[in-house]
Amino acid sequence: MTLDTIPRIALAALPTPLDEAPRLAAELGLSRLLVKRDDLTGLALGGNKARKLEYLMAEAIGQDADVVLTVGGPQSNHARMTAAAARKCGMEAIIFLGGLPEVRRMSGNLLLDTLFDADVRYSATARVPQLHKLMESEADLLRAEGRRPYCIPVGGSTPLGALGYVAAARELAAQLGTADRDCVIFVAVGSAGTIAGLQLGVKLFLPQAHVIGISVSRKAKPLKKEAARVASGSSELISAGVSFSPEDFAILDEHMGERYGIPCREGNDAILLAARTEGLVLDPVYTGKAMSGLISMARSGALDRNRTVVFFHTGGDPALFAFEDEFAGAARFRIV
Ligand SMILES: Cc1ncc(COP(=O)(O)O)c(C=O)c1O
C-alpha cells in the first residue's frame, strides 16, 4: 500500500491555508512566520483530528462498524471530532472522558458532544490506560449484543491515524516556496500521533525541515518513544522503508505549566500575543502552550532568525470557551 492507496474518506477541507503572520514575526524578531491553519479543517469547528479520522473512519466503514468508541481528556477535541465524524458516517459515538462534568456548564467541547448526541462516560479517576480498558470492555459488551463497534485509541494516534499527518507534510511541502523549505516547524504534542506523522512526512517530502514538538502533557522521553513507535508503524503501512528511534524526535517538555489541561501564564500570554498581533485564536490546552514554546525559543535567540518558522495550528479553539475566567483580567470595556 502507498499513502494514496490506503482507504481514506473526505472529512477535512483540504488543503488548509498557509497564512503569513508578519506582525507576530516582527514582534519575535523572525524574518518569516507562517501558520498552517489546521484549525480550519472544517469538521465540527476544525482541528488536527480531522486528518487522522479520514483514515480511521475509512477503516471503520470497511469493517461495517455501527458505533465508534474513543477516549480523551476532560475537554477532548479528539472526542468531539470523533463524535462528529461518526454522525457524518451514520454511526453512533461512545466517548470515555477522564474527568467529571461541570454539570452546570457543559461548555466548550462538552457542549458540542451534546449536539452530536455522543454517549459520554466520565471517570474522575481513570487515566488513559484505564480509559482504554473501559472502552474495550464496552466494545465486548456491544459485540455480545450484536453491535459492530470500532475503537479508536486516545488522540487517534495509531500508525493508521498518523498517516493524516504524513499527508499534511506533503501538503505543506507543496505550499512552501524553495526558500522556505528548510523551515523550522512547531507543533503541539499530546498523544504524539501528529508529530509522528509529520516527522515521517517531513522525511519523505520536506527533508530540509526541522520539526520541534512542544509537549502539553507528558515528559519528552516517553513521548519520543511513542512517536518513534507510531512513525515506524506508519512507515510500514505505506511501505516507506524508514524506521524511527526516539532520538529522531525533538520534543520539549518545559512549556506545559503545571500539567495537562491546566492553563498556564506563559500559554495564556501567547494566546493574547497571537490574538493581538494577528487576530489568531489559540487555546489554553494545546496551541497556546505550543506557541509559548515558539515564542520562548525566538526570544532567547535559540532560533535562527533568518530561517522560516511554520507554526502548525492544530485547532482546539472550542476549549477556549471553557476557560473564559483565565482572560477576565485582560478584558477592556467601559459602560457608556
Ligand atoms: C488542538 C490539539 N492540538 C494538538 C493535539 C496533539 O495531537 P497529538 O495527540 O496527535 O499529539 C491535540 C490532540 O488531542 C489537539 O486536540
The ligand as an SDF file (V2000), in Angstrom:
LIG
                    3D

 16 16  0  0  0  0  0  0  0  0999 V2000
   -5.8940   21.0580   19.4760 C   0  0  0  0  0  0  0  0  0  0  0  0
   -4.9280   19.9430   19.5610 C   0  0  0  0  0  0  0  0  0  0  0  0
   -3.6510   20.1870   19.2420 N   0  0  0  0  0  0  0  0  0  0  0  0
   -2.7190   19.2230   19.3090 C   0  0  0  0  0  0  0  0  0  0  0  0
   -3.0350   17.9670   19.7080 C   0  0  0  0  0  0  0  0  0  0  0  0
   -1.9440   16.9610   19.8150 C   0  0  0  0  0  0  0  0  0  0  0  0
   -2.0210   15.9780   18.8590 O   0  0  0  0  0  0  0  0  0  0  0  0
   -1.4830   14.5310   19.2190 P   0  0  0  0  0  0  0  0  0  0  0  0
   -2.3910   13.9740   20.2680 O   0  0  0  0  0  0  0  0  0  0  0  0
   -1.5280   13.8170   17.9410 O   0  0  0  0  0  0  0  0  0  0  0  0
   -0.0930   14.7000   19.7470 O   0  0  0  0  0  0  0  0  0  0  0  0
   -4.3610   17.6530   20.0460 C   0  0  0  0  0  0  0  0  0  0  0  0
   -4.7050   16.2890   20.4920 C   0  0  0  0  0  0  0  0  0  0  0  0
   -5.5540   15.9920   21.2310 O   0  0  0  0  0  0  0  0  0  0  0  0
   -5.3300   18.6750   19.9710 C   0  0  0  0  0  0  0  0  0  0  0  0
   -6.6160   18.4480   20.3040 O   0  0  0  0  0  0  0  0  0  0  0  0
  1  2  1  0
  2  3  1  0
  2 15  2  0
  3  4  2  0
  4  5  1  0
  5  6  1  0
  5 12  2  0
  6  7  1  0
  7  8  1  0
  8  9  2  0
  8 10  1  0
  8 11  1  0
 12 13  1  0
 12 15  1  0
 13 14  2  0
 15 16  1  0
M  END
$$$$
